[in-house]
Amino acid sequence: MPASRLQGPPPPSPAATMPPLMAPPLRRRMACWLYEGMLMFGVVFIAAYLFGTLTQTRHALDNRHALQAFLFLVFGIYFTWFWSRGHTLAMKTWHIRVVDRTGRPLSQSRALGRYVLSWLWFLPPLAAVAPFDLPAGETALLLAGWVAVWALLSRFHPERQFLHDALAGTRLVHHEVGPRRPRKRQAGPHA
């Protein structure tokens, strides 16, 4: 027999052995988005407390714009730091990871760009209703409608990504967490 027949098929290429970069289902991404919003209450609470303490703000409406700018910076630091490491706590819980177009981890600058572009979830409807001085309930309803439309637009993207991810050169992908390795017990005096 020739030697080539004994060797078997050639080994798969590295690209063939990597899992595909599939976008998680929209339902799971939106559940993660809502969970992230709940976790942000803690970040807002701590940041607002710190701001109020440092500026000696006594009333919630005093320094309102400065507080909003401070929260924008705190959110930017929070998301940029976590996204450059692959995921936030909510994303880890829902097995979602953020990567660049080629599947590599995000750089700090790309994560910051994604953060700025992610404000497209909120700014267009808020800018549209600002001149009309609508009640909070109507503003919330319009904002919820915009978020639903924005999320559904991902169904038309070839890779099912949100528009801000496509613009930032990032993508959300499914990420399975491997089994945890058992910890080795250290030998001690009672071992």
N, C-alpha and C positions, 0 to 999 in steps of 0.2 A: 504494500500500500504506500502511496506517496505520503510524505511527511505533512503536506498541507491538509490532508483529510484527517489526520490524527489530532491536529491542533484545535479543531472546532471553530465556532464562529468567532469573529473578532470581538474584542471587548467593546462595550457600548461607549460612545463618546461622553465626555463629562456633561454636555448639555442634555443628553438623553437620560442621565441618571438624576438630574436635578428635578425636583417637583415643579410642575407648571405654576406660574405666578397667577393664580386665579383670584379674581375678586370675590370676597365673601358675598353671600346673598344680601340684597338690599335690606331685608327685614333684620338681619343680624347687625349690619352696619348702623341702622337707625336705632336699634336697641342699645348698641354701644354708645351712640351719640347721646341718647337720653341718660344713660348711666354716667357718662362723662359730665353731663350737665348737673346731675345730682352731686357728684364728687366736687364739682367746682364751687358749690355752696360753701364747703369747708375752706377752700382757697380764698374765696371772697371774704368770708368771715375773718380769717386770720389777717389778710392783707388790709381790710378796712379797719380792723382793730389797731393794727400797727400804724396805719396812716392817721387815724384819729388820735392816737396817743402821741405820735411825733408832732402833729400840727396843733394839738390841743383843741381840736374841733369839738364843740359842745352840742351842735345841732346837726342833724343829718343833712340838711340842705346847704349848710355852710361849706364852702370849698368843694361843692359838688363836681365841678368840672375838673378840678385838680385831682379829686378822688378817682374820677373816671379815667383820667390819663394815667394815674398810678396803677389802677387795675389793668389797663391795657398793657402796660409794661410788665406787670406781674404775670399776666396770662401769657405774654410773649416769652418770658423767661421759662415759665412752666412748660409750655408746649414745645418750644424749641429744644429745651434740654431733654425732655422725654422722647420726642420724635427722633432726635439724633441718635438715641439709643434703641430705637425700633418701635417702641410702643409706650402708651400711658397705662396706668393700672386698669382702666376700663377696657382698653384694647387688648391687654393681656388676658383679662377675664373672658373676653369674647373671641379669643384666638385670632386676633387681627394684628397685622404688622404693617407699618408704613415703610416703603422702600422707594428707591429711585426707579427710573424706567427699566434699568437693567437688573434690578433685584438686589442692589447693594444698599447698605445702610445710608441714611441721609447725612449729608454734611450739615454743620451748624447753619451755614448760609442758606442751603436749600430748605432746611426745616423752618428758618425764619421767613423765607419767601412763602412757604406753605401757610404759615400762620397769618401773614398779612392777607394772602388771597382767601383764606378761610372766612374772612369777614364778609365775603360775598353772600354768606348764608343770612346775614342780618342787615347790612348797610343799605341795599337798594330799597327794601320796603320801609325802613325807618326814614330814609331820605324822602321817599315819596309821601309819607303821611305827615312829615314834620310841618309843612306849611298849613295844614288843615286843623291842627290842634285837636285831633280826635281823642275821645275818651280812651282810657287804658284798655278796656275790654275790646273795643273795635281795633285798636292798634295790635293787640295780642292776636286777634282773629286773622288780621291781614298778615301778620308775621308768620303765624302757623300755616296759612295758605301758601305763602312764598316758600317756606321750608319744605312743604310737601311737594310743590312744583319742582324746586331745586333738586330734591332727592330723586324724584321720578325722572328727571332729565338724564340721570345716569343710565337709565335703561337704553338710551339711544346712543351712548358712547360704545365704540366697538369692544372695549375691554371692561365695560360696565363701571367705569370710574366716574367720580364726581368731577364737575367742570373745574373746580379749583385745583384738584389733583392733576388734571390734564394740563392746566396752565402752569403749574409749579414743577412739572416733570416728576411727579411722585405718583405712587399708586398704593392702594390698600390691598393687601393680599391675605389669604387664609394662612394661618401659621399654627401648625400642630405643636403642642408642647410635648416633648419626649417624656418617657417615664423617668421619675426621679430615681437617682441612684441611692441605694441604701447607704447611710452614713456608717463609716467604720467606727467601731467602738475603740476608744483609746484604752490601752492597758494602764491600769492604775494599781494602787496598792491592794485593792480588793478583787483584782481580776483572777 
